[in-house]
Amino acid sequence: MNTIKLLIADDEPFAHQILEGYCQKMDGIEVIGHTYDGISTLNFLNKNKVDALLLDIQMPDLTGFELLDSLKQNTPKVIFTTAFTEHALKGFEYDQVIDYLHKPIRITRFIKTIERLRGILKVEHSSSNLEQNSFNKPIQNSIIIQDNKTTFRLLYADIIYIQSWGNYLKVFLKNKETKVIRKTVKAMDSELPNLLFQRIHKSYIVNINFVQAIKGNTIYLEEQTLPIGNSYLVNTKKILSK
């Protein structure tokens, strides 16, 4: 979370001057707009991304409460600013409202509220990144392949070896099944974890957990023998010591 973008919505120009002056004294705060009634505030929010809204409750066209009721999505955090203390309790009925500032607003109280806002946005930003990364991150014990027009998730533990077959690959599985996919052996080798899979030949990749022995230029799997290319021999022989 970097600079916090604020919109000040208040029908009193003097209130804008005070609040923007406070914001200018604080690092990481940018006032990106000023609005003076409910409709213009609604229009601004529908066109611009705002992290938080300094919102007066009593404004022309729409009150602060009516404005929040009108927002369907992308609702920023809200800090109410008003001289009417009787509205404070109702304000906290809205999930996006994080604080209530009573006019005249003292700078010490303003700073406390902004720091509270900063902390809330930081936590939400971190949580959002975690969820996004978790969603995009591939499952570490499997790979996605497409066989014909069907997409499969194959566990690494089920793949015995992979063979190049023209412009395709054959993936041999321990349940005796074979999947055929359109991909080069080089591309597949780059996608598989090198702690589990070893390129042994220009045409073969093996799962090292299925390797039984290596003799000369031959590798012995559980029920299969495969050739080892001369340029891959040294690295292949190291796999039994992993």
Secondary structure per residue as TSV (DSSP state, phi and psi in degrees):
chain	resnum	aa	ss	phi	psi
A	1	M	-	360.0	120.2
A	2	N	-	-102.7	-121.0
A	3	T	-	-69.3	133.5
A	4	I	E	-87.5	123.8
A	5	K	E	-95.6	122.0
A	6	L	E	-114.3	146.6
A	7	L	E	-116.3	130.8
A	8	I	E	-101.1	121.7
A	9	A	E	-121.4	109.1
A	10	D	-	-160.7	141.8
A	11	D	S	-84.1	-1.5
A	12	E	-	-105.9	114.0
A	13	P	H	-55.7	-35.8
A	14	F	H	-62.8	-36.8
A	15	A	H	-62.9	-37.6
A	16	H	H	-62.0	-43.1
A	17	Q	H	-62.1	-44.9
A	18	I	H	-63.1	-50.2
A	19	L	H	-67.0	-41.4
A	20	E	H	-67.1	-36.0
A	21	G	H	-61.1	-41.7
A	22	Y	H	-62.2	-44.1
A	23	C	H	-62.7	-37.2
A	24	Q	H	-66.6	-21.9
A	25	K	T	-81.8	-10.5
A	26	M	S	-111.3	140.0
A	27	D	T	-75.3	148.5
A	28	G	T	74.9	18.9
A	29	I	E	-123.4	129.9
A	30	E	E	-130.9	122.7
A	31	V	E	-84.8	114.1
A	32	I	E	-101.5	-1.9
A	33	G	E	-172.2	158.3
A	34	H	E	-130.7	129.9
A	35	T	E	-131.0	155.8
A	36	Y	-	-125.7	4.4
A	37	D	S	-154.6	169.3
A	38	G	H	-66.0	-41.1
A	39	I	H	-66.5	-45.7
A	40	S	H	-66.5	-32.5
A	41	T	H	-64.8	-45.4
A	42	L	H	-60.3	-44.1
A	43	N	H	-63.6	-40.8
A	44	F	H	-62.8	-45.6
A	45	L	H	-67.2	-28.9
A	46	N	H	-75.4	-15.4
A	47	K	H	-111.7	-14.8
A	48	N	S	-132.6	146.8
A	49	K	-	-85.7	124.1
A	50	V	-	-129.1	134.9
A	51	D	S	-78.2	-38.0
A	52	A	E	-151.6	155.4
A	53	L	E	-125.5	122.0
A	54	L	E	-88.7	105.7
A	55	L	E	-119.6	120.7
A	56	D	E	-76.4	146.5
A	57	I	S	-83.7	-44.6
A	58	Q	S	-91.7	100.3
A	59	M	-	-135.1	159.5
A	60	P	S	-65.3	158.1
A	61	D	S	72.6	-63.3
A	62	L	S	-133.8	136.3
A	63	T	-	-74.5	168.6
A	64	G	H	-56.7	-40.3
A	65	F	H	-66.4	-43.1
A	66	E	H	-65.3	-34.5
A	67	L	H	-62.0	-48.0
A	68	L	H	-63.5	-35.8
A	69	D	H	-66.6	-25.5
A	70	S	H	-84.4	-21.1
A	71	L	-	-77.0	123.4
A	72	K	-	-90.5	-35.1
A	73	Q	S	-155.4	174.7
A	74	N	-	53.7	37.0
A	75	T	-	-76.1	124.1
A	76	P	-	-76.7	172.8
A	77	K	E	-66.6	148.6
A	78	V	E	-124.5	133.0
A	79	I	E	-118.7	112.2
A	80	F	E	-74.9	138.9
A	81	T	E	-128.0	115.6
A	82	T	E	-158.5	157.2
A	83	A	S	-91.1	-3.6
A	84	F	-	-104.2	100.9
A	85	T	G	-67.2	-21.3
A	86	E	G	-66.7	-15.1
A	87	H	G	-86.9	-10.6
A	88	A	H	-58.8	-47.6
A	89	L	H	-62.4	-43.7
A	90	K	H	-64.1	-34.4
A	91	G	H	-57.6	-35.7
A	92	F	T	-81.7	4.7
A	93	E	T	-75.4	-14.6
A	94	Y	S	-95.3	131.1
A	95	D	T	-62.1	-32.2
A	96	Q	T	-81.3	-9.9
A	97	V	E	-79.2	122.4
A	98	I	E	-107.6	-18.2
A	99	D	E	-164.2	169.9
A	100	Y	E	-136.3	120.4
A	101	L	E	-109.5	124.2
A	102	H	E	-92.1	126.9
A	103	K	S	-76.0	145.1
A	104	P	S	-69.8	135.7
A	105	I	-	-87.2	124.1
A	106	R	-	-83.4	147.5
A	107	I	H	-65.5	-34.0
A	108	T	H	-63.6	-39.4
A	109	R	H	-70.2	-36.7
A	110	F	H	-63.9	-44.6
A	111	I	H	-60.9	-42.6
A	112	K	H	-60.4	-41.8
A	113	T	H	-67.4	-42.6
A	114	I	H	-64.9	-38.5
A	115	E	H	-66.2	-35.8
A	116	R	H	-63.1	-44.7
A	117	L	H	-60.3	-44.7
A	118	R	H	-59.3	-42.7
A	119	G	H	-65.4	-42.2
A	120	I	H	-63.9	-45.7
A	121	L	H	-65.5	-35.7
A	122	K	H	-64.9	-44.1
A	123	V	H	-63.6	-44.7
A	124	E	H	-66.6	-37.3
A	125	H	H	-65.3	-42.6
A	126	S	H	-64.9	-41.6
A	127	S	H	-65.0	-39.5
A	128	S	H	-64.5	-41.8
A	129	N	H	-64.3	-40.6
A	130	L	H	-62.6	-44.6
A	131	E	H	-65.5	-41.8
A	132	Q	H	-65.4	-44.3
A	133	N	H	-63.3	-39.4
A	134	S	H	-66.4	-35.4
A	135	F	H	-69.9	-42.0
A	136	N	H	-82.0	-22.7
A	137	K	S	-73.0	126.7
A	138	P	-	-67.6	150.3
A	139	I	-	-62.4	131.4
A	140	Q	T	-77.3	-9.5
A	141	N	T	-108.9	18.7
A	142	S	E	-156.3	169.9
A	143	I	E	-137.7	147.1
A	144	I	E	-94.8	129.5
A	145	I	E	-131.9	161.8
A	146	Q	E	-121.3	117.8
A	147	D	E	-109.2	114.0
A	148	N	T	61.8	-118.5
A	149	K	T	-112.4	18.0
A	150	T	E	-111.8	133.5
A	151	T	E	-97.0	132.4
A	152	F	E	-123.1	150.9
A	153	R	E	-107.7	117.3
A	154	L	E	-105.8	129.2
A	155	L	E	-70.5	137.9
A	156	Y	G	-54.9	-38.5
A	157	A	G	-64.8	-17.6
A	158	D	G	-93.8	-10.1
A	159	I	E	-90.6	120.3
A	160	I	E	-86.3	-55.1
A	161	Y	E	-157.3	167.3
A	162	I	E	-128.6	135.0
A	163	Q	E	-122.8	134.5
A	164	S	E	-71.2	139.9
A	165	W	E	-145.3	79.6
A	166	G	T	65.9	-124.8
A	167	N	T	-88.0	10.4
A	168	Y	E	-125.4	171.7
A	169	L	E	-125.8	144.6
A	170	K	E	-104.4	126.7
A	171	V	E	-107.6	114.5
A	172	F	E	-95.5	125.6
A	173	L	E	-108.8	157.5
A	174	K	T	-71.5	-13.6
A	175	N	T	-88.9	15.5
A	176	K	S	77.7	0.9
A	177	E	-	-80.8	157.3
A	178	T	E	-131.7	128.7
A	179	K	E	-105.8	139.3
A	180	V	E	-113.4	124.8
A	181	I	E	-131.1	152.1
A	182	R	S	-89.9	98.5
A	183	K	-	-167.9	151.3
A	184	T	-	-83.1	155.8
A	185	V	H	-66.5	-31.1
A	186	K	H	-65.5	-43.6
A	187	A	H	-64.6	-42.6
A	188	M	H	-64.2	-40.2
A	189	D	H	-61.1	-36.1
A	190	S	H	-73.0	-22.1
A	191	E	H	-89.0	-22.3
A	192	L	S	-88.4	147.1
A	193	P	-	-68.8	127.3
A	194	N	T	-73.9	-6.2
A	195	L	T	-79.2	-16.1
A	196	L	T	-114.3	-28.0
A	197	F	E	-123.3	142.6
A	198	Q	E	-128.1	128.2
A	199	R	E	-77.0	119.0
A	200	I	E	-111.2	-8.3
A	201	H	E	-164.8	161.3
A	202	K	T	-62.3	-16.5
A	203	S	T	-116.3	-0.7
A	204	Y	E	-136.5	141.9
A	205	I	E	-126.8	135.5
A	206	V	E	-121.7	151.1
A	207	N	E	-83.0	116.9
A	208	I	G	-65.6	-18.3
A	209	N	G	-70.0	-15.3
A	210	F	G	-100.1	0.8
A	211	V	-	-76.1	126.0
A	212	Q	-	-97.5	-39.1
A	213	A	E	-165.2	161.4
A	214	I	E	-128.8	127.7
A	215	K	E	-136.7	113.8
A	216	G	T	60.9	-126.3
A	217	N	T	-102.4	30.2
A	218	T	E	-126.4	137.0
A	219	I	E	-112.1	136.4
A	220	Y	E	-107.7	119.3
A	221	L	-	-97.1	-171.6
A	222	E	S	-62.3	-41.8
A	223	E	S	-136.0	25.5
A	224	Q	-	-154.8	145.7
A	225	T	E	-117.9	142.8
A	226	L	E	-133.5	150.2
A	227	P	E	-77.5	148.9
A	228	I	-	-108.5	125.1
A	229	G	-	-68.8	145.8
A	230	N	G	-57.0	-38.6
A	231	S	G	-74.0	-12.1
A	232	Y	G	-106.7	-2.5
A	233	L	H	-63.7	-45.9
A	234	V	H	-61.5	-49.4
A	235	N	H	-66.4	-34.7
A	236	T	H	-66.1	-38.9
A	237	K	H	-67.1	-19.6
A	238	K	G	-77.4	-14.8
A	239	I	G	-67.9	-28.1
A	240	L	G	-72.1	-15.1
A	241	S	G	-95.7	1.4
A	242	K	-	-74.7	360.0
